[in-house]
Amino acid sequence: MAVIFYFVIKSIFNADRAEREAMARAEEMQDAEDARNREATRQKNDDQEIDPG
């Protein structure tokens, strides 16, 4: 029983580690996309002329 318990717990920890790594990659990709969108918005706003009158 101890051997079966060991492998079950080991598989749970491996699955958790893989999920955390996948979430970290997804967050990095989302952060990069957000940064690109902010930069595009900033450039768009810089290109617009403001008419004071």
ModelCIF file with pLDDT and N, C-alpha, C, O atoms, coordinates in Angstrom:
data_MODEL
#
_entry.id   MODEL 
#
_entity.id                         1 
_entity.type                       polymer 
_entity.pdbx_number_of_molecules   1 
#
_entity_poly.entity_id                      1 
_entity_poly.type                           'polypeptide(L)' 
_entity_poly.nstd_linkage                   no 
_entity_poly.nstd_monomer                   no 
_entity_poly.pdbx_seq_one_letter_code       MAVIFYFVIKSIFNADRAEREAMARAEEMQDAEDARNREATRQKNDDQEIDPG 
_entity_poly.pdbx_seq_one_letter_code_can   MAVIFYFVIKSIFNADRAEREAMARAEEMQDAEDARNREATRQKNDDQEIDPG 
_entity_poly.pdbx_strand_id                 A 
#
loop_
_entity_poly_seq.entity_id 
_entity_poly_seq.num 
_entity_poly_seq.mon_id 
_entity_poly_seq.hetero 
1 1  MET n 
1 2  ALA n 
1 3  VAL n 
1 4  ILE n 
1 5  PHE n 
1 6  TYR n 
1 7  PHE n 
1 8  VAL n 
1 9  ILE n 
1 10 LYS n 
1 11 SER n 
1 12 ILE n 
1 13 PHE n 
1 14 ASN n 
1 15 ALA n 
1 16 ASP n 
1 17 ARG n 
1 18 ALA n 
1 19 GLU n 
1 20 ARG n 
1 21 GLU n 
1 22 ALA n 
1 23 MET n 
1 24 ALA n 
1 25 ARG n 
1 26 ALA n 
1 27 GLU n 
1 28 GLU n 
1 29 MET n 
1 30 GLN n 
1 31 ASP n 
1 32 ALA n 
1 33 GLU n 
1 34 ASP n 
1 35 ALA n 
1 36 ARG n 
1 37 ASN n 
1 38 ARG n 
1 39 GLU n 
1 40 ALA n 
1 41 THR n 
1 42 ARG n 
1 43 GLN n 
1 44 LYS n 
1 45 ASN n 
1 46 ASP n 
1 47 ASP n 
1 48 GLN n 
1 49 GLU n 
1 50 ILE n 
1 51 ASP n 
1 52 PRO n 
1 53 GLY n 
#
_struct_asym.id          A 
_struct_asym.entity_id   1 
#
loop_
_ma_qa_metric.id 
_ma_qa_metric.mode 
_ma_qa_metric.name 
_ma_qa_metric.software_group_id 
_ma_qa_metric.type 
1 global pLDDT . pLDDT 
2 local  pLDDT . pLDDT 
#
_ma_qa_metric_global.metric_id      1 
_ma_qa_metric_global.metric_value   89.79 
_ma_qa_metric_global.model_id       1 
_ma_qa_metric_global.ordinal_id     1 
#
loop_
_ma_qa_metric_local.label_asym_id 
_ma_qa_metric_local.label_comp_id 
_ma_qa_metric_local.label_seq_id 
_ma_qa_metric_local.metric_id 
_ma_qa_metric_local.metric_value 
_ma_qa_metric_local.model_id 
_ma_qa_metric_local.ordinal_id 
A MET 1  2 95.00 1 1  
A ALA 2  2 96.00 1 2  
A VAL 3  2 97.00 1 3  
A ILE 4  2 97.00 1 4  
A PHE 5  2 97.00 1 5  
A TYR 6  2 98.00 1 6  
A PHE 7  2 98.00 1 7  
A VAL 8  2 98.00 1 8  
A ILE 9  2 98.00 1 9  
A LYS 10 2 98.00 1 10 
A SER 11 2 98.00 1 11 
A ILE 12 2 98.00 1 12 
A PHE 13 2 98.00 1 13 
A ASN 14 2 98.00 1 14 
A ALA 15 2 98.00 1 15 
A ASP 16 2 98.00 1 16 
A ARG 17 2 97.00 1 17 
A ALA 18 2 97.00 1 18 
A GLU 19 2 98.00 1 19 
A ARG 20 2 98.00 1 20 
A GLU 21 2 98.00 1 21 
A ALA 22 2 98.00 1 22 
A MET 23 2 98.00 1 23 
A ALA 24 2 98.00 1 24 
A ARG 25 2 98.00 1 25 
A ALA 26 2 98.00 1 26 
A GLU 27 2 98.00 1 27 
A GLU 28 2 97.00 1 28 
A MET 29 2 97.00 1 29 
A GLN 30 2 97.00 1 30 
A ASP 31 2 97.00 1 31 
A ALA 32 2 96.00 1 32 
A GLU 33 2 96.00 1 33 
A ASP 34 2 95.00 1 34 
A ALA 35 2 94.00 1 35 
A ARG 36 2 94.00 1 36 
A ASN 37 2 92.00 1 37 
A ARG 38 2 92.00 1 38 
A GLU 39 2 89.00 1 39 
A ALA 40 2 84.00 1 40 
A THR 41 2 86.00 1 41 
A ARG 42 2 84.00 1 42 
A GLN 43 2 81.00 1 43 
A LYS 44 2 78.00 1 44 
A ASN 45 2 75.00 1 45 
A ASP 46 2 73.00 1 46 
A ASP 47 2 66.00 1 47 
A GLN 48 2 66.00 1 48 
A GLU 49 2 60.00 1 49 
A ILE 50 2 61.00 1 50 
A ASP 51 2 59.00 1 51 
A PRO 52 2 59.00 1 52 
A GLY 53 2 55.00 1 53 
#
loop_
_atom_site.group_PDB 
_atom_site.id 
_atom_site.type_symbol 
_atom_site.label_atom_id 
_atom_site.label_alt_id 
_atom_site.label_comp_id 
_atom_site.label_asym_id 
_atom_site.label_entity_id 
_atom_site.label_seq_id 
_atom_site.pdbx_PDB_ins_code 
_atom_site.Cartn_x 
_atom_site.Cartn_y 
_atom_site.Cartn_z 
_atom_site.occupancy 
_atom_site.B_iso_or_equiv 
_atom_site.pdbx_formal_charge 
_atom_site.auth_seq_id 
_atom_site.auth_comp_id 
_atom_site.auth_asym_id 
_atom_site.auth_atom_id 
_atom_site.pdbx_PDB_model_num 
ATOM 1   N N  . MET A 1 1  ? 0.823   -1.202 0.000   1.00 95.00 ? 1  MET A N  1 
ATOM 2   C CA . MET A 1 1  ? 0.000   0.000  0.000   1.00 95.00 ? 1  MET A CA 1 
ATOM 3   C C  . MET A 1 1  ? 0.862   1.258  0.000   1.00 95.00 ? 1  MET A C  1 
ATOM 4   O O  . MET A 1 1  ? 0.505   2.253  -0.631  1.00 95.00 ? 1  MET A O  1 
ATOM 5   N N  . ALA A 1 2  ? 1.974   1.222  0.691   1.00 96.00 ? 2  ALA A N  1 
ATOM 6   C CA . ALA A 1 2  ? 2.842   2.389  0.772   1.00 96.00 ? 2  ALA A CA 1 
ATOM 7   C C  . ALA A 1 2  ? 3.395   2.757  -0.605  1.00 96.00 ? 2  ALA A C  1 
ATOM 8   O O  . ALA A 1 2  ? 3.536   3.939  -0.917  1.00 96.00 ? 2  ALA A O  1 
ATOM 9   N N  . VAL A 1 3  ? 3.702   1.777  -1.412  1.00 97.00 ? 3  VAL A N  1 
ATOM 10  C CA . VAL A 1 3  ? 4.243   2.040  -2.748  1.00 97.00 ? 3  VAL A CA 1 
ATOM 11  C C  . VAL A 1 3  ? 3.177   2.698  -3.622  1.00 97.00 ? 3  VAL A C  1 
ATOM 12  O O  . VAL A 1 3  ? 3.465   3.648  -4.350  1.00 97.00 ? 3  VAL A O  1 
ATOM 13  N N  . ILE A 1 4  ? 1.971   2.203  -3.550  1.00 97.00 ? 4  ILE A N  1 
ATOM 14  C CA . ILE A 1 4  ? 0.880   2.795  -4.322  1.00 97.00 ? 4  ILE A CA 1 
ATOM 15  C C  . ILE A 1 4  ? 0.629   4.229  -3.855  1.00 97.00 ? 4  ILE A C  1 
ATOM 16  O O  . ILE A 1 4  ? 0.450   5.131  -4.674  1.00 97.00 ? 4  ILE A O  1 
ATOM 17  N N  . PHE A 1 5  ? 0.617   4.434  -2.549  1.00 97.00 ? 5  PHE A N  1 
ATOM 18  C CA . PHE A 1 5  ? 0.432   5.774  -1.989  1.00 97.00 ? 5  PHE A CA 1 
ATOM 19  C C  . PHE A 1 5  ? 1.525   6.712  -2.495  1.00 97.00 ? 5  PHE A C  1 
ATOM 20  O O  . PHE A 1 5  ? 1.246   7.848  -2.878  1.00 97.00 ? 5  PHE A O  1 
ATOM 21  N N  . TYR A 1 6  ? 2.771   6.233  -2.495  1.00 98.00 ? 6  TYR A N  1 
ATOM 22  C CA . TYR A 1 6  ? 3.895   7.041  -2.954  1.00 98.00 ? 6  TYR A CA 1 
ATOM 23  C C  . TYR A 1 6  ? 3.680   7.491  -4.401  1.00 98.00 ? 6  TYR A C  1 
ATOM 24  O O  . TYR A 1 6  ? 3.858   8.669  -4.711  1.00 98.00 ? 6  TYR A O  1 
ATOM 25  N N  . PHE A 1 7  ? 3.306   6.581  -5.277  1.00 98.00 ? 7  PHE A N  1 
ATOM 26  C CA . PHE A 1 7  ? 3.142   6.931  -6.683  1.00 98.00 ? 7  PHE A CA 1 
ATOM 27  C C  . PHE A 1 7  ? 1.940   7.849  -6.910  1.00 98.00 ? 7  PHE A C  1 
ATOM 28  O O  . PHE A 1 7  ? 1.981   8.716  -7.782  1.00 98.00 ? 7  PHE A O  1 
ATOM 29  N N  . VAL A 1 8  ? 0.890   7.668  -6.145  1.00 98.00 ? 8  VAL A N  1 
ATOM 30  C CA . VAL A 1 8  ? -0.268  8.553  -6.267  1.00 98.00 ? 8  VAL A CA 1 
ATOM 31  C C  . VAL A 1 8  ? 0.112   9.977  -5.857  1.00 98.00 ? 8  VAL A C  1 
ATOM 32  O O  . VAL A 1 8  ? -0.186  10.934 -6.571  1.00 98.00 ? 8  VAL A O  1 
ATOM 33  N N  . ILE A 1 9  ? 0.758   10.107 -4.725  1.00 98.00 ? 9  ILE A N  1 
ATOM 34  C CA . ILE A 1 9  ? 1.175   11.436 -4.251  1.00 98.00 ? 9  ILE A CA 1 
ATOM 35  C C  . ILE A 1 9  ? 2.174   12.060 -5.221  1.00 98.00 ? 9  ILE A C  1 
ATOM 36  O O  . ILE A 1 9  ? 2.093   13.253 -5.513  1.00 98.00 ? 9  ILE A O  1 
ATOM 37  N N  . LYS A 1 10 ? 3.108   11.265 -5.718  1.00 98.00 ? 10 LYS A N  1 
ATOM 38  C CA . LYS A 1 10 ? 4.106   11.763 -6.672  1.00 98.00 ? 10 LYS A CA 1 
ATOM 39  C C  . LYS A 1 10 ? 3.419   12.281 -7.936  1.00 98.00 ? 10 LYS A C  1 
ATOM 40  O O  . LYS A 1 10 ? 3.805   13.330 -8.453  1.00 98.00 ? 10 LYS A O  1 
ATOM 41  N N  . SER A 1 11 ? 2.422   11.579 -8.438  1.00 98.00 ? 11 SER A N  1 
ATOM 42  C CA . SER A 1 11 ? 1.730   12.020 -9.643  1.00 98.00 ? 11 SER A CA 1 
ATOM 43  C C  . SER A 1 11 ? 0.934   13.295 -9.385  1.00 98.00 ? 11 SER A C  1 
ATOM 44  O O  . SER A 1 11 ? 0.834   14.152 -10.263 1.00 98.00 ? 11 SER A O  1 
ATOM 45  N N  . ILE A 1 12 ? 0.368   13.425 -8.189  1.00 98.00 ? 12 ILE A N  1 
ATOM 46  C CA . ILE A 1 12 ? -0.362  14.651 -7.844  1.00 98.00 ? 12 ILE A CA 1 
ATOM 47  C C  . ILE A 1 12 ? 0.590   15.838 -7.816  1.00 98.00 ? 12 ILE A C  1 
ATOM 48  O O  . ILE A 1 12 ? 0.270   16.900 -8.350  1.00 98.00 ? 12 ILE A O  1 
ATOM 49  N N  . PHE A 1 13 ? 1.755   15.670 -7.200  1.00 98.00 ? 13 PHE A N  1 
ATOM 50  C CA . PHE A 1 13 ? 2.730   16.759 -7.154  1.00 98.00 ? 13 PHE A CA 1 
ATOM 51  C C  . PHE A 1 13 ? 3.248   17.110 -8.538  1.00 98.00 ? 13 PHE A C  1 
ATOM 52  O O  . PHE A 1 13 ? 3.448   18.286 -8.840  1.00 98.00 ? 13 PHE A O  1 
ATOM 53  N N  . ASN A 1 14 ? 3.467   16.116 -9.381  1.00 98.00 ? 14 ASN A N  1 
ATOM 54  C CA . ASN A 1 14 ? 3.934   16.390 -10.743 1.00 98.00 ? 14 ASN A CA 1 
ATOM 55  C C  . ASN A 1 14 ? 2.873   17.147 -11.539 1.00 98.00 ? 14 ASN A C  1 
ATOM 56  O O  . ASN A 1 14 ? 3.198   18.070 -12.285 1.00 98.00 ? 14 ASN A O  1 
ATOM 57  N N  . ALA A 1 15 ? 1.634   16.767 -11.386 1.00 98.00 ? 15 ALA A N  1 
ATOM 58  C CA . ALA A 1 15 ? 0.553   17.455 -12.089 1.00 98.00 ? 15 ALA A CA 1 
ATOM 59  C C  . ALA A 1 15 ? 0.443   18.899 -11.601 1.00 98.00 ? 15 ALA A C  1 
ATOM 60  O O  . ALA A 1 15 ? 0.236   19.810 -12.403 1.00 98.00 ? 15 ALA A O  1 
ATOM 61  N N  . ASP A 1 16 ? 0.580   19.109 -10.303 1.00 98.00 ? 16 ASP A N  1 
ATOM 62  C CA . ASP A 1 16 ? 0.510   20.451 -9.748  1.00 98.00 ? 16 ASP A CA 1 
ATOM 63  C C  . ASP A 1 16 ? 1.658   21.312 -10.269 1.00 98.00 ? 16 ASP A C  1 
ATOM 64  O O  . ASP A 1 16 ? 1.455   22.474 -10.620 1.00 98.00 ? 16 ASP A O  1 
ATOM 65  N N  . ARG A 1 17 ? 2.845   20.751 -10.319 1.00 97.00 ? 17 ARG A N  1 
ATOM 66  C CA . ARG A 1 17 ? 4.008   21.489 -10.811 1.00 97.00 ? 17 ARG A CA 1 
ATOM 67  C C  . ARG A 1 17 ? 3.811   21.862 -12.281 1.00 97.00 ? 17 ARG A C  1 
ATOM 68  O O  . ARG A 1 17 ? 4.104   22.989 -12.682 1.00 97.00 ? 17 ARG A O  1 
ATOM 69  N N  . ALA A 1 18 ? 3.323   20.929 -13.073 1.00 97.00 ? 18 ALA A N  1 
ATOM 70  C CA . ALA A 1 18 ? 3.100   21.205 -14.491 1.00 97.00 ? 18 ALA A CA 1 
ATOM 71  C C  . ALA A 1 18 ? 2.040   22.297 -14.670 1.00 97.00 ? 18 ALA A C  1 
ATOM 72  O O  . ALA A 1 18 ? 2.176   23.155 -15.541 1.00 97.00 ? 18 ALA A O  1 
ATOM 73  N N  . GLU A 1 19 ? 0.994   22.267 -13.855 1.00 98.00 ? 19 GLU A N  1 
ATOM 74  C CA . GLU A 1 19 ? -0.047  23.291 -13.945 1.00 98.00 ? 19 GLU A CA 1 
ATOM 75  C C  . GLU A 1 19 ? 0.500   24.659 -13.562 1.00 98.00 ? 19 GLU A C  1 
ATOM 76  O O  . GLU A 1 19 ? 0.181   25.659 -14.204 1.00 98.00 ? 19 GLU A O  1 
ATOM 77  N N  . ARG A 1 20 ? 1.317   24.707 -12.525 1.00 98.00 ? 20 ARG A N  1 
ATOM 78  C CA . ARG A 1 20 ? 1.912   25.988 -12.120 1.00 98.00 ? 20 ARG A CA 1 
ATOM 79  C C  . ARG A 1 20 ? 2.824   26.549 -13.213 1.00 98.00 ? 20 ARG A C  1 
ATOM 80  O O  . ARG A 1 20 ? 2.824   27.753 -13.466 1.00 98.00 ? 20 ARG A O  1 
ATOM 81  N N  . GLU A 1 21 ? 3.596   25.681 -13.855 1.00 98.00 ? 21 GLU A N  1 
ATOM 82  C CA . GLU A 1 21 ? 4.468   26.128 -14.942 1.00 98.00 ? 21 GLU A CA 1 
ATOM 83  C C  . GLU A 1 21 ? 3.645   26.647 -16.117 1.00 98.00 ? 21 GLU A C  1 
ATOM 84  O O  . GLU A 1 21 ? 3.995   27.662 -16.719 1.00 98.00 ? 21 GLU A O  1 
ATOM 85  N N  . ALA A 1 22 ? 2.568   25.966 -16.442 1.00 98.00 ? 22 ALA A N  1 
ATOM 86  C CA . ALA A 1 22 ? 1.708   26.403 -17.533 1.00 98.00 ? 22 ALA A CA 1 
ATOM 87  C C  . ALA A 1 22 ? 1.056   27.746 -17.205 1.00 98.00 ? 22 ALA A C  1 
ATOM 88  O O  . ALA A 1 22 ? 0.954   28.614 -18.072 1.00 98.00 ? 22 ALA A O  1 
ATOM 89  N N  . MET A 1 23 ? 0.621   27.918 -15.975 1.00 98.00 ? 23 MET A N  1 
ATOM 90  C CA . MET A 1 23 ? 0.019   29.190 -15.572 1.00 98.00 ? 23 MET A CA 1 
ATOM 91  C C  . MET A 1 23 ? 1.042   30.317 -15.624 1.00 98.00 ? 23 MET A C  1 
ATOM 92  O O  . MET A 1 23 ? 0.717   31.431 -16.034 1.00 98.00 ? 23 MET A O  1 
ATOM 93  N N  . ALA A 1 24 ? 2.273   30.038 -15.212 1.00 98.00 ? 24 ALA A N  1 
ATOM 94  C CA . ALA A 1 24 ? 3.325   31.058 -15.255 1.00 98.00 ? 24 ALA A CA 1 
ATOM 95  C C  . ALA A 1 24 ? 3.599   31.475 -16.699 1.00 98.00 ? 24 ALA A C  1 
ATOM 96  O O  . ALA A 1 24 ? 3.759   32.662 -16.979 1.00 98.00 ? 24 ALA A O  1 
ATOM 97  N N  . ARG A 1 25 ? 3.655   30.509 -17.614 1.00 98.00 ? 25 ARG A N  1 
ATOM 98  C CA . ARG A 1 25 ? 3.866   30.840 -19.030 1.00 98.00 ? 25 ARG A CA 1 
ATOM 99  C C  . ARG A 1 25 ? 2.697   31.663 -19.568 1.00 98.00 ? 25 ARG A C  1 
ATOM 100 O O  . ARG A 1 25 ? 2.903   32.627 -20.305 1.00 98.00 ? 25 ARG A O  1 
ATOM 101 N N  . ALA A 1 26 ? 1.486   31.291 -19.206 1.00 98.00 ? 26 ALA A N  1 
ATOM 102 C CA . ALA A 1 26 ? 0.309   32.030 -19.677 1.00 98.00 ? 26 ALA A CA 1 
ATOM 103 C C  . ALA A 1 26 ? 0.326   33.464 -19.144 1.00 98.00 ? 26 ALA A C  1 
ATOM 104 O O  . ALA A 1 26 ? -0.007  34.401 -19.870 1.00 98.00 ? 26 ALA A O  1 
ATOM 105 N N  . GLU A 1 27 ? 0.710   33.634 -17.892 1.00 98.00 ? 27 GLU A N  1 
ATOM 106 C CA . GLU A 1 27 ? 0.777   34.980 -17.318 1.00 98.00 ? 27 GLU A CA 1 
ATOM 107 C C  . GLU A 1 27 ? 1.859   35.805 -17.990 1.00 98.00 ? 27 GLU A C  1 
ATOM 108 O O  . GLU A 1 27 ? 1.660   36.996 -18.227 1.00 98.00 ? 27 GLU A O  1 
ATOM 109 N N  . GLU A 1 28 ? 3.005   35.202 -18.305 1.00 97.00 ? 28 GLU A N  1 
ATOM 110 C CA . GLU A 1 28 ? 4.067   35.920 -19.006 1.00 97.00 ? 28 GLU A CA 1 
ATOM 111 C C  . GLU A 1 28 ? 3.593   36.376 -20.380 1.00 97.00 ? 28 GLU A C  1 
ATOM 112 O O  . GLU A 1 28 ? 3.863   37.504 -20.793 1.00 97.00 ? 28 GLU A O  1 
ATOM 113 N N  . MET A 1 29 ? 2.886   35.499 -21.085 1.00 97.00 ? 29 MET A N  1 
ATOM 114 C CA . MET A 1 29 ? 2.382   35.860 -22.404 1.00 97.00 ? 29 MET A CA 1 
ATOM 115 C C  . MET A 1 29 ? 1.358   36.979 -22.292 1.00 97.00 ? 29 MET A C  1 
ATOM 116 O O  . MET A 1 29 ? 1.357   37.896 -23.114 1.00 97.00 ? 29 MET A O  1 
ATOM 117 N N  . GLN A 1 30 ? 0.493   36.922 -21.296 1.00 97.00 ? 30 GLN A N  1 
ATOM 118 C CA . GLN A 1 30 ? -0.518  37.968 -21.100 1.00 97.00 ? 30 GLN A CA 1 
ATOM 119 C C  . GLN A 1 30 ? 0.142   39.293 -20.738 1.00 97.00 ? 30 GLN A C  1 
ATOM 120 O O  . GLN A 1 30 ? -0.273  40.342 -21.230 1.00 97.00 ? 30 GLN A O  1 
ATOM 121 N N  . ASP A 1 31 ? 1.162   39.260 -19.884 1.00 97.00 ? 31 ASP A N  1 
ATOM 122 C CA . ASP A 1 31 ? 1.870   40.485 -19.517 1.00 97.00 ? 31 ASP A CA 1 
ATOM 123 C C  . ASP A 1 31 ? 2.543   41.109 -20.732 1.00 97.00 ? 31 ASP A C  1 
ATOM 124 O O  . ASP A 1 31 ? 2.516   42.328 -20.902 1.00 97.00 ? 31 ASP A O  1 
ATOM 125 N N  . ALA A 1 32 ? 3.148   40.279 -21.576 1.00 96.00 ? 32 ALA A N  1 
ATOM 126 C CA . ALA A 1 32 ? 3.801   40.790 -22.781 1.00 96.00 ? 32 ALA A CA 1 
ATOM 127 C C  . ALA A 1 32 ? 2.776   41.406 -23.723 1.00 96.00 ? 32 ALA A C  1 
ATOM 128 O O  . ALA A 1 32 ? 3.028   42.462 -24.303 1.00 96.00 ? 32 ALA A O  1 
ATOM 129 N N  . GLU A 1 33 ? 1.627   40.764 -23.882 1.00 96.00 ? 33 GLU A N  1 
ATOM 130 C CA . GLU A 1 33 ? 0.577   41.305 -24.744 1.00 96.00 ? 33 GLU A CA 1 
ATOM 131 C C  . GLU A 1 33 ? 0.052   42.624 -24.184 1.00 96.00 ? 33 GLU A C  1 
ATOM 132 O O  . GLU A 1 33 ? -0.174  43.572 -24.937 1.00 96.00 ? 33 GLU A O  1 
ATOM 133 N N  . ASP A 1 34 ? -0.142  42.690 -22.883 1.00 95.00 ? 34 ASP A N  1 
ATOM 134 C CA . ASP A 1 34 ? -0.604  43.933 -22.257 1.00 95.00 ? 34 ASP A CA 1 
ATOM 135 C C  . ASP A 1 34 ? 0.403   45.057 -22.473 1.00 95.00 ? 34 ASP A C  1 
ATOM 136 O O  . ASP A 1 34 ? 0.017   46.197 -22.734 1.00 95.00 ? 34 ASP A O  1 
ATOM 137 N N  . ALA A 1 35 ? 1.683   44.744 -22.365 1.00 94.00 ? 35 ALA A N  1 
ATOM 138 C CA . ALA A 1 35 ? 2.717   45.754 -22.568 1.00 94.00 ? 35 ALA A CA 1 
ATOM 139 C C  . ALA A 1 35 ? 2.702   46.257 -24.012 1.00 94.00 ? 35 ALA A C  1 
ATOM 140 O O  . ALA A 1 35 ? 2.846   47.455 -24.258 1.00 94.00 ? 35 ALA A O  1 
ATOM 141 N N  . ARG A 1 36 ? 2.527   45.338 -24.965 1.00 94.00 ? 36 ARG A N  1 
ATOM 142 C CA . ARG A 1 36 ? 2.447   45.752 -26.371 1.00 94.00 ? 36 ARG A CA 1 
ATOM 143 C C  . ARG A 1 36 ? 1.225   46.639 -26.602 1.00 94.00 ? 36 ARG A C  1 
ATOM 144 O O  . ARG A 1 36 ? 1.305   47.633 -27.324 1.00 94.00 ? 36 ARG A O  1 
ATOM 145 N N  . ASN A 1 37 ? 0.101   46.281 -25.992 1.00 92.00 ? 37 ASN A N  1 
ATOM 146 C CA . ASN A 1 37 ? -1.110  47.092 -26.159 1.00 92.00 ? 37 ASN A CA 1 
ATOM 147 C C  . ASN A 1 37 ? -0.947  48.476 -25.546 1.00 92.00 ? 37 ASN A C  1 
ATOM 148 O O  . ASN A 1 37 ? -1.402  49.465 -26.120 1.00 92.00 ? 37 ASN A O  1 
ATOM 149 N N  . ARG A 1 38 ? -0.304  48.556 -24.390 1.00 92.00 ? 38 ARG A N  1 
ATOM 150 C CA . ARG A 1 38 ? -0.067  49.865 -23.768 1.00 92.00 ? 38 ARG A CA 1 
ATOM 151 C C  . ARG A 1 38 ? 0.831   50.718 -24.651 1.00 92.00 ? 38 ARG A C  1 
ATOM 152 O O  . ARG A 1 38 ? 0.587   51.913 -24.818 1.00 92.00 ? 38 ARG A O  1 
ATOM 153 N N  . GLU A 1 39 ? 1.868   50.110 -25.217 1.00 89.00 ? 39 GLU A N  1 
ATOM 154 C CA . GLU A 1 39 ? 2.789   50.844 -26.076 1.00 89.00 ? 39 GLU A CA 1 
ATOM 155 C C  . GLU A 1 39 ? 2.078   51.322 -27.336 1.00 89.00 ? 39 GLU A C  1 
ATOM 156 O O  . GLU A 1 39 ? 2.288   52.452 -27.776 1.00 89.00 ? 39 GLU A O  1 
ATOM 157 N N  . ALA A 1 40 ? 1.236   50.468 -27.920 1.00 84.00 ? 40 ALA A N  1 
ATOM 158 C CA . ALA A 1 40 ? 0.492   50.863 -29.122 1.00 84.00 ? 40 ALA A CA 1 
ATOM 159 C C  . ALA A 1 40 ? -0.466  52.006 -28.804 1.00 84.00 ? 40 ALA A C  1 
ATOM 160 O O  . ALA A 1 40 ? -0.610  52.932 -29.602 1.00 84.00 ? 40 ALA A O  1 
ATOM 161 N N  . THR A 1 41 ? -1.112  51.950 -27.664 1.00 86.00 ? 41 THR A N  1 
ATOM 162 C CA . THR A 1 41 ? -2.022  53.014 -27.262 1.00 86.00 ? 41 THR A CA 1 
ATOM 163 C C  . THR A 1 41 ? -1.259  54.314 -27.028 1.00 86.00 ? 41 THR A C  1 
ATOM 164 O O  . THR A 1 41 ? -1.714  55.389 -27.416 1.00 86.00 ? 41 THR A O  1 
ATOM 165 N N  . ARG A 1 42 ? -0.109  54.206 -26.396 1.00 84.00 ? 42 ARG A N  1 
ATOM 166 C CA . ARG A 1 42 ? 0.709   55.392 -26.132 1.00 84.00 ? 42 ARG A CA 1 
ATOM 167 C C  . ARG A 1 42 ? 1.157   56.022 -27.454 1.00 84.00 ? 42 ARG A C  1 
ATOM 168 O O  . ARG A 1 42 ? 1.107   57.243 -27.607 1.00 84.00 ? 42 ARG A O  1 
ATOM 169 N N  . GLN A 1 43 ? 1.592   55.200 -28.400 1.00 81.00 ? 43 GLN A N  1 
ATOM 170 C CA . GLN A 1 43 ? 2.026   55.734 -29.690 1.00 81.00 ? 43 GLN A CA 1 
ATOM 171 C C  . GLN A 1 43 ? 0.858   56.358 -30.437 1.00 81.00 ? 43 GLN A C  1 
ATOM 172 O O  . GLN A 1 43 ? 1.019   57.399 -31.075 1.00 81.00 ? 43 GLN A O  1 
ATOM 173 N N  . LYS A 1 44 ? -0.295  55.749 -30.369 1.00 78.00 ? 44 LYS A N  1 
ATOM 174 C CA . LYS A 1 44 ? -1.485  56.289 -31.027 1.00 78.00 ? 44 LYS A CA 1 
ATOM 175 C C  . LYS A 1 44 ? -1.834  57.648 -30.436 1.00 78.00 ? 44 LYS A C  1 
ATOM 176 O O  . LYS A 1 44 ? -2.167  58.576 -31.174 1.00 78.00 ? 44 LYS A O  1 
ATOM 177 N N  . ASN A 1 45 ? -1.763  57.777 -29.115 1.00 75.00 ? 45 ASN A N  1 
ATOM 178 C CA . ASN A 1 45 ? -2.071  59.043 -28.463 1.00 75.00 ? 45 ASN A CA 1 
ATOM 179 C C  . ASN A 1 45 ? -1.019  60.095 -28.768 1.00 75.00 ? 45 ASN A C  1 
ATOM 180 O O  . ASN A 1 45 ? -1.345  61.277 -28.879 1.00 75.00 ? 45 ASN A O  1 
ATOM 181 N N  . ASP A 1 46 ? 0.228   59.693 -28.905 1.00 73.00 ? 46 ASP A N  1 
ATOM 182 C CA . ASP A 1 46 ? 1.288   60.646 -29.240 1.00 73.00 ? 46 ASP A CA 1 
ATOM 183 C C  . ASP A 1 46 ? 1.139   61.167 -30.667 1.00 73.00 ? 46 ASP A C  1 
ATOM 184 O O  . ASP A 1 46 ? 1.522   62.301 -30.955 1.00 73.00 ? 46 ASP A O  1 
ATOM 185 N N  . ASP A 1 47 ? 0.589   60.348 -31.557 1.00 66.00 ? 47 ASP A N  1 
ATOM 186 C CA . ASP A 1 47 ? 0.428   60.742 -32.951 1.00 66.00 ? 47 ASP A CA 1 
ATOM 187 C C  . ASP A 1 47 ? -0.730  61.697 -33.168 1.00 66.00 ? 47 ASP A C  1 
ATOM 188 O O  . ASP A 1 47 ? -0.767  62.395 -34.182 1.00 66.00 ? 47 ASP A O  1 
ATOM 189 N N  . GLN A 1 48 ? -1.668  61.745 -32.252 1.00 66.00 ? 48 GLN A N  1 
ATOM 190 C CA . GLN A 1 48 ? -2.837  62.608 -32.401 1.00 66.00 ? 48 GLN A CA 1 
ATOM 191 C C  . GLN A 1 48 ? -2.470  64.036 -32.005 1.00 66.00 ? 48 GLN A C  1 
ATOM 192 O O  . GLN A 1 48 ? -1.794  64.272 -31.004 1.00 66.00 ? 48 GLN A O  1 
ATOM 193 N N  . GLU A 1 49 ? -2.937  64.977 -32.818 1.00 60.00 ? 49 GLU A N  1 
ATOM 194 C CA . GLU A 1 49 ? -2.727  66.381 -32.490 1.00 60.00 ? 49 GLU A CA 1 
ATOM 195 C C  . GLU A 1 49 ? -3.849  66.864 -31.604 1.00 60.00 ? 49 GLU A C  1 
ATOM 196 O O  . GLU A 1 49 ? -5.016  66.538 -31.824 1.00 60.00 ? 49 GLU A O  1 
ATOM 197 N N  . ILE A 1 50 ? -3.496  67.632 -30.611 1.00 61.00 ? 50 ILE A N  1 
ATOM 198 C CA . ILE A 1 50 ? -4.504  68.206 -29.728 1.00 61.00 ? 50 ILE A CA 1 
ATOM 199 C C  . ILE A 1 50 ? -4.744  69.639 -30.162 1.00 61.00 ? 50 ILE A C  1 
ATOM 200 O O  . ILE A 1 50 ? -3.816  70.446 -30.214 1.00 61.00 ? 50 ILE A O  1 
ATOM 201 N N  . ASP A 1 51 ? -6.002  69.955 -30.476 1.00 59.00 ? 51 ASP A N  1 
ATOM 202 C CA . ASP A 1 51 ? -6.372  71.300 -30.903 1.00 59.00 ? 51 ASP A CA 1 
ATOM 203 C C  . ASP A 1 51 ? -6.825  72.099 -29.675 1.00 59.00 ? 51 ASP A C  1 
ATOM 204 O O  . ASP A 1 51 ? -7.895  71.833 -29.127 1.00 59.00 ? 51 ASP A O  1 
ATOM 205 N N  . PRO A 1 52 ? -6.019  73.075 -29.239 1.00 59.00 ? 52 PRO A N  1 
ATOM 206 C CA . PRO A 1 52 ? -6.358  73.802 -28.019 1.00 59.00 ? 52 PRO A CA 1 
ATOM 207 C C  . PRO A 1 52 ? -7.540  74.751 -28.202 1.00 59.00 ? 52 PRO A C  1 
ATOM 208 O O  . PRO A 1 52 ? -8.104  75.216 -27.211 1.00 59.00 ? 52 PRO A O  1 
ATOM 209 N N  . GLY A 1 53 ? -7.914  75.039 -29.390 1.00 55.00 ? 53 GLY A N  1 
ATOM 210 C CA . GLY A 1 53 ? -8.951  76.039 -29.599 1.00 55.00 ? 53 GLY A CA 1 
ATOM 211 C C  . GLY A 1 53 ? -10.225 75.465 -29.975 1.00 55.00 ? 53 GLY A C  1 
ATOM 212 O O  . GLY A 1 53 ? -11.194 76.195 -30.184 1.00 55.00 ? 53 GLY A O  1 
#
